[in-house]
Amino acid sequence: MNPVQYRNSTTYVVAGAFSADLTAPSIDAAQFRSVSMTVVNNGTNTPVGNLYLQGSDDNETFVNITTATAVSGAENNILQTDELTCRYTRLFWDYASGGATSLVSASYTLKS
């Protein structure tokens, strides 16, 4: 029996702008089956939009692998899937309005 393996990063996204669409760097998650991301709005502004986890098999064409997590203010959000079937994953922020000076930070944990 193989032990459960983890990989994490507390500096996945640091001071990303929440005032436009944001596509985070892709993560090679080949040996992992679960991903959890914590997304923190570090500003006091009220951006409006949706957060998604995205997945890809070729690191070029990404599709949403979670339903939209709506954001409408200075809040923390957790996105998670326990059925990661693609090799690559990333965070995507689909901006709608507001949040002129809001900055976002994101961390992740992968689990086999």
N, CA and C atoms as a LAMMPS dump frame, in Angstrom:
ITEM: TIMESTEP
0
ITEM: NUMBER OF ATOMS
336
ITEM: BOX BOUNDS ff ff ff
-5.0000000000000000e+02 5.0000000000000000e+02
-5.0000000000000000e+02 5.0000000000000000e+02
-5.0000000000000000e+02 5.0000000000000000e+02
ITEM: ATOMS id mol type element x y z
1 1 1 N 0.835 -1.178 0
2 1 2 C 0 0 0
3 1 3 C 0.882 1.244 0
4 2 1 N 0.613 2.149 -0.916
5 2 2 C 1.39 3.377 -1.007
6 2 3 C 0.873 4.413 -0.022
7 3 1 N 1.776 5.148 0.599
8 3 2 C 1.325 6.208 1.508
9 3 3 C 0.715 7.368 0.715
10 4 1 N -0.17 8.075 1.347
11 4 2 C -0.78 9.253 0.726
12 4 3 C 0.294 10.326 0.59
13 5 1 N 0.324 10.968 -0.55
14 5 2 C 1.298 12.017 -0.79
15 5 3 C 0.589 13.363 -0.917
16 6 1 N 1.284 14.403 -0.485
17 6 2 C 0.761 15.754 -0.553
18 6 3 C 1.785 16.668 -1.218
19 7 1 N 1.289 17.725 -1.85
20 7 2 C 2.151 18.805 -2.321
21 7 3 C 1.358 20.092 -2.143
22 8 1 N 2.008 21.112 -1.637
23 8 2 C 1.288 22.365 -1.44
24 8 3 C 2.186 23.555 -1.738
25 9 1 N 1.507 24.699 -1.895
26 9 2 C 2.198 25.968 -2.09
27 9 3 C 1.367 27.056 -1.437
28 10 1 N 2.01 27.834 -0.6
29 10 2 C 1.323 28.967 0.028
30 10 3 C 1.539 30.251 -0.759
31 11 1 N 2.331 30.162 -1.833
32 11 2 C 2.611 31.347 -2.656
33 11 3 C 2.253 31.102 -4.125
34 12 1 N 1.205 30.341 -4.368
35 12 2 C 0.767 30.024 -5.735
36 12 3 C 0.419 31.306 -6.496
37 13 1 N -0.414 32.145 -5.922
38 13 2 C -0.7 33.473 -6.478
39 13 3 C -0.486 34.468 -5.348
40 14 1 N 0.342 35.472 -5.582
41 14 2 C 0.595 36.507 -4.587
42 14 3 C 0.307 37.852 -5.25
43 15 1 N -0.61 38.6 -4.683
44 15 2 C -0.953 39.944 -5.156
45 15 3 C -1.394 39.968 -6.617
46 16 1 N -2.223 39.007 -6.994
47 16 2 C -2.82 39.015 -8.326
48 16 3 C -3.951 40.029 -8.378
49 17 1 N -4.124 40.684 -9.499
50 17 2 C -5.176 41.7 -9.63
51 17 3 C -6.538 41.037 -9.758
52 18 1 N -7.491 41.499 -8.947
53 18 2 C -8.866 41.011 -9.002
54 18 3 C -9.735 41.954 -9.827
55 19 1 N -9.109 42.894 -10.547
56 19 2 C -9.848 43.896 -11.311
57 19 3 C -9.907 43.548 -12.801
58 20 1 N -9.576 42.32 -13.147
59 20 2 C -9.644 41.814 -14.519
60 20 3 C -9.602 40.288 -14.43
61 21 1 N -9.832 39.604 -15.543
62 21 2 C -9.694 38.146 -15.538
63 21 3 C -8.291 37.775 -15.071
64 22 1 N -8.199 36.697 -14.316
65 22 2 C -6.906 36.236 -13.803
66 22 3 C -6.774 34.746 -14.082
67 23 1 N -5.726 34.382 -14.802
68 23 2 C -5.422 32.984 -15.075
69 23 3 C -4.127 32.653 -14.358
70 24 1 N -4.213 31.807 -13.354
71 24 2 C -3.028 31.435 -12.575
72 24 3 C -2.187 30.42 -13.356
73 25 1 N -0.928 30.263 -12.986
74 25 2 C -0.071 29.284 -13.654
75 25 3 C -0.626 27.864 -13.498
76 26 1 N -0.379 27.026 -14.495
77 26 2 C -0.838 25.64 -14.406
78 26 3 C 0.058 24.85 -13.451
79 27 1 N -0.531 23.82 -12.862
80 27 2 C 0.155 22.948 -11.91
81 27 3 C 0.137 21.536 -12.483
82 28 1 N 1.3 20.885 -12.571
83 28 2 C 1.352 19.496 -13.018
84 28 3 C 0.899 18.62 -11.85
85 29 1 N -0.284 18.047 -11.977
86 29 2 C -0.888 17.264 -10.899
87 29 3 C -1 15.795 -11.296
88 30 1 N -0.048 15.3 -12.055
89 30 2 C -0.136 13.956 -12.637
90 30 3 C -0.383 12.852 -11.616
91 31 1 N 0.283 12.882 -10.481
92 31 2 C 0.143 11.778 -9.525
93 31 3 C -0.882 12.069 -8.435
94 32 1 N -1.674 13.117 -8.588
95 32 2 C -2.624 13.511 -7.549
96 32 3 C -4.069 13.369 -8.029
97 33 1 N -4.974 13.147 -7.088
98 33 2 C -6.39 12.962 -7.4
99 33 3 C -7.286 13.989 -6.739
100 34 1 N -6.722 14.838 -5.899
101 34 2 C -7.512 15.827 -5.184
102 34 3 C -6.75 17.148 -5.168
103 35 1 N -7.488 18.242 -5.365
104 35 2 C -6.889 19.57 -5.265
105 35 3 C -7.834 20.458 -4.478
106 36 1 N -7.241 21.267 -3.61
107 36 2 C -7.988 22.247 -2.834
108 36 3 C -7.236 23.567 -2.917
109 37 1 N -7.969 24.645 -3.226
110 37 2 C -7.354 25.971 -3.292
111 37 3 C -8.099 26.922 -2.369
112 38 1 N -7.325 27.722 -1.66
113 38 2 C -7.878 28.78 -0.824
114 38 3 C -7.54 30.101 -1.489
115 39 1 N -8.576 30.891 -1.758
116 39 2 C -8.416 32.16 -2.458
117 39 3 C -8.849 33.275 -1.514
118 40 1 N -7.964 34.247 -1.298
119 40 2 C -8.212 35.321 -0.334
120 40 3 C -8.158 36.665 -1.053
121 41 1 N -9.228 37.45 -0.912
122 41 2 C -9.248 38.818 -1.407
123 41 3 C -8.6 39.678 -0.337
124 42 1 N -7.439 40.246 -0.633
125 42 2 C -6.676 41.013 0.353
126 42 3 C -7.091 42.473 0.44
127 43 1 N -8.057 42.888 -0.352
128 43 2 C -8.494 44.273 -0.343
129 43 3 C -9.84 44.437 0.337
130 44 1 N -10.262 45.669 0.449
131 44 2 C -11.562 45.957 1.044
132 44 3 C -12.587 46.303 -0.02
133 45 1 N -12.179 46.262 -1.274
134 45 2 C -13.108 46.533 -2.364
135 45 3 C -14.036 45.352 -2.58
136 46 1 N -15.002 45.537 -3.444
137 46 2 C -15.984 44.483 -3.669
138 46 3 C -15.976 44.033 -5.124
139 47 1 N -15.015 43.178 -5.494
140 47 2 C -15.028 42.659 -6.854
141 47 3 C -16.195 41.692 -7.019
142 48 1 N -16.688 41.592 -8.233
143 48 2 C -17.768 40.662 -8.55
144 48 3 C -17.295 39.783 -9.694
145 49 1 N -17.452 38.478 -9.526
146 49 2 C -17.059 37.534 -10.564
147 49 3 C -17.177 36.122 -10.06
148 50 1 N -16.591 35.193 -10.802
149 50 2 C -16.652 33.776 -10.46
150 50 3 C -15.265 33.153 -10.476
151 51 1 N -15.023 32.287 -9.509
152 51 2 C -13.786 31.509 -9.437
153 51 3 C -14.053 30.097 -9.929
154 52 1 N -13.075 29.536 -10.62
155 52 2 C -13.174 28.158 -11.106
156 52 3 C -11.845 27.451 -10.908
157 53 1 N -11.89 26.146 -10.704
158 53 2 C -10.732 25.292 -10.925
159 53 3 C -10.868 24.814 -12.358
160 54 1 N -9.754 24.828 -13.079
161 54 2 C -9.762 24.355 -14.452
162 54 3 C -8.801 23.194 -14.6
163 55 1 N -9.057 22.346 -15.578
164 55 2 C -8.213 21.192 -15.828
165 55 3 C -7.888 21.044 -17.298
166 56 1 N -6.769 20.367 -17.572
167 56 2 C -6.318 20.148 -18.949
168 56 3 C -5.481 18.873 -18.995
169 57 1 N -5.564 18.171 -20.12
170 57 2 C -4.707 17.006 -20.326
171 57 3 C -3.431 17.362 -21.081
172 58 1 N -3.445 18.512 -21.799
173 58 2 C -2.298 18.879 -22.623
174 58 3 C -1.622 20.191 -22.205
175 59 1 N -2.093 20.82 -21.124
176 59 2 C -1.555 22.074 -20.607
177 59 3 C -1.759 23.238 -21.581
178 60 1 N -2.717 23.089 -22.495
179 60 2 C -3.036 24.161 -23.432
180 60 3 C -4.523 24.479 -23.45
181 61 1 N -5.356 23.473 -23.533
182 61 2 C -6.807 23.656 -23.579
183 61 3 C -7.374 23.327 -22.208
184 62 1 N -7.863 24.351 -21.504
185 62 2 C -8.397 24.176 -20.154
186 62 3 C -9.909 24.302 -20.155
187 63 1 N -10.56 23.495 -19.326
188 63 2 C -12.008 23.556 -19.135
189 63 3 C -12.277 23.666 -17.637
190 64 1 N -13.42 24.232 -17.296
191 64 2 C -13.804 24.334 -15.886
192 64 3 C -14.128 22.948 -15.344
193 65 1 N -13.542 22.611 -14.191
194 65 2 C -13.815 21.311 -13.564
195 65 3 C -14.594 21.463 -12.267
196 66 1 N -14.907 22.686 -11.897
197 66 2 C -15.803 22.949 -10.769
198 66 3 C -16.864 23.929 -11.245
199 67 1 N -17.98 23.944 -10.546
200 67 2 C -18.991 24.949 -10.839
201 67 3 C -18.481 26.294 -10.354
202 68 1 N -19.112 27.342 -10.804
203 68 2 C -18.698 28.7 -10.443
204 68 3 C -18.844 28.929 -8.944
205 69 1 N -17.824 29.549 -8.347
206 69 2 C -17.901 30.037 -6.973
207 69 3 C -18.013 31.55 -7.068
208 70 1 N -19.195 32.06 -6.764
209 70 2 C -19.45 33.491 -6.909
210 70 3 C -18.737 34.28 -5.822
211 71 1 N -18.139 35.395 -6.224
212 71 2 C -17.47 36.317 -5.312
213 71 3 C -18.141 37.67 -5.464
214 72 1 N -18.473 38.276 -4.342
215 72 2 C -19.089 39.605 -4.406
216 72 3 C -18.65 40.46 -3.227
217 73 1 N -17.386 40.373 -2.881
218 73 2 C -16.878 41.193 -1.799
219 73 3 C -15.538 40.705 -1.302
220 74 1 N -15.082 41.311 -0.21
221 74 2 C -13.821 40.919 0.409
222 74 3 C -14.084 39.667 1.233
223 75 1 N -13.723 38.521 0.69
224 75 2 C -14.02 37.255 1.34
225 75 3 C -12.966 36.219 0.985
226 76 1 N -12.995 35.114 1.703
227 76 2 C -12.14 33.972 1.426
228 76 3 C -12.993 32.888 0.784
229 77 1 N -12.433 32.158 -0.151
230 77 2 C -13.155 31.086 -0.833
231 77 3 C -12.287 29.853 -0.915
232 78 1 N -12.923 28.698 -0.8
233 78 2 C -12.233 27.416 -0.956
234 78 3 C -12.851 26.694 -2.136
235 79 1 N -12.006 26.279 -3.07
236 79 2 C -12.436 25.496 -4.218
237 79 3 C -11.784 24.133 -4.087
238 80 1 N -12.545 23.066 -4.374
239 80 2 C -11.997 21.726 -4.174
240 80 3 C -12.658 20.721 -5.096
241 81 1 N -11.871 19.764 -5.537
242 81 2 C -12.408 18.587 -6.204
243 81 3 C -11.615 17.38 -5.726
244 82 1 N -12.333 16.3 -5.458
245 82 2 C -11.707 15.049 -5.039
246 82 3 C -11.648 14.043 -6.175
247 83 1 N -11.992 14.486 -7.376
248 83 2 C -11.998 13.612 -8.548
249 83 3 C -11.231 14.259 -9.685
250 84 1 N -9.982 14.58 -9.429
251 84 2 C -9.132 15.212 -10.428
252 84 3 C -8.71 14.152 -11.438
253 85 1 N -9.196 14.263 -12.665
254 85 2 C -8.908 13.26 -13.691
255 85 3 C -7.996 13.78 -14.792
256 86 1 N -7.551 15.026 -14.685
257 86 2 C -6.68 15.613 -15.693
258 86 3 C -5.262 15.762 -15.137
259 87 1 N -4.324 15.952 -16.018
260 87 2 C -2.933 16.077 -15.581
261 87 3 C -2.621 17.451 -15.011
262 88 1 N -3.177 18.508 -15.605
263 88 2 C -2.859 19.873 -15.19
264 88 3 C -4.1 20.545 -14.603
265 89 1 N -3.869 21.419 -13.63
266 89 2 C -4.959 22.186 -13.051
267 89 3 C -4.485 23.612 -12.807
268 90 1 N -5.439 24.52 -12.688
269 90 2 C -5.108 25.917 -12.407
270 90 3 C -6.359 26.627 -11.876
271 91 1 N -6.15 27.833 -11.374
272 91 2 C -7.214 28.694 -10.89
273 91 3 C -7.55 29.717 -11.973
274 92 1 N -8.852 29.978 -12.152
275 92 2 C -9.277 31.008 -13.095
276 92 3 C -10.314 31.907 -12.43
277 93 1 N -10.1 33.231 -12.513
278 93 2 C -11.025 34.241 -12.004
279 93 3 C -11.671 34.907 -13.21
280 94 1 N -12.991 34.774 -13.317
281 94 2 C -13.765 35.376 -14.396
282 94 3 C -14.362 36.678 -13.87
283 95 1 N -13.702 37.784 -14.177
284 95 2 C -14.057 39.106 -13.653
285 95 3 C -15.355 39.621 -14.274
286 96 1 N -16.182 40.252 -13.434
287 96 2 C -17.405 40.884 -13.931
288 96 3 C -17.369 42.395 -13.701
289 97 1 N -17.105 42.839 -12.445
290 97 2 C -17.08 44.277 -12.168
291 97 3 C -16.46 44.555 -10.805
292 98 1 N -16.203 45.842 -10.529
293 98 2 C -15.736 46.298 -9.224
294 98 3 C -14.31 45.89 -8.902
295 99 1 N -13.927 46.088 -7.631
296 99 2 C -12.633 45.642 -7.13
297 99 3 C -11.432 46.313 -7.737
298 100 1 N -11.519 47.608 -7.992
299 100 2 C -10.465 48.325 -8.71
300 100 3 C -9.069 48.102 -8.146
301 101 1 N -8.925 48.052 -6.83
302 101 2 C -7.589 47.879 -6.246
303 101 3 C -7.469 46.59 -5.446
304 102 1 N -8.386 45.669 -5.624
305 102 2 C -8.324 44.411 -4.879
306 102 3 C -7.212 43.523 -5.406
307 103 1 N -6.506 42.885 -4.486
308 103 2 C -5.466 41.927 -4.835
309 103 3 C -5.836 40.579 -4.221
310 104 1 N -5.512 39.535 -4.916
311 104 2 C -5.877 38.195 -4.48
312 104 3 C -4.618 37.366 -4.236
313 105 1 N -4.698 36.502 -3.226
314 105 2 C -3.666 35.506 -2.977
315 105 3 C -4.322 34.133 -3.002
316 106 1 N -3.592 33.133 -3.464
317 106 2 C -4.129 31.783 -3.508
318 106 3 C -3.054 30.789 -3.111
319 107 1 N -3.489 29.778 -2.376
320 107 2 C -2.614 28.656 -2.024
321 107 3 C -3.318 27.375 -2.431
322 108 1 N -2.561 26.295 -2.566
323 108 2 C -3.186 25.023 -2.933
324 108 3 C -2.565 23.863 -2.178
325 109 1 N -3.343 22.78 -2.106
326 109 2 C -2.873 21.493 -1.596
327 109 3 C -3.346 20.422 -2.56
328 110 1 N -2.419 19.58 -2.999
329 110 2 C -2.735 18.418 -3.822
330 110 3 C -2.588 17.17 -2.961
331 111 1 N -3.436 16.177 -3.203
332 111 2 C -3.394 14.935 -2.421
333 111 3 C -3.563 13.759 -3.372
334 112 1 N -2.748 12.72 -3.159
335 112 2 C -2.843 11.526 -4.03
336 112 3 C -3.986 10.637 -3.595
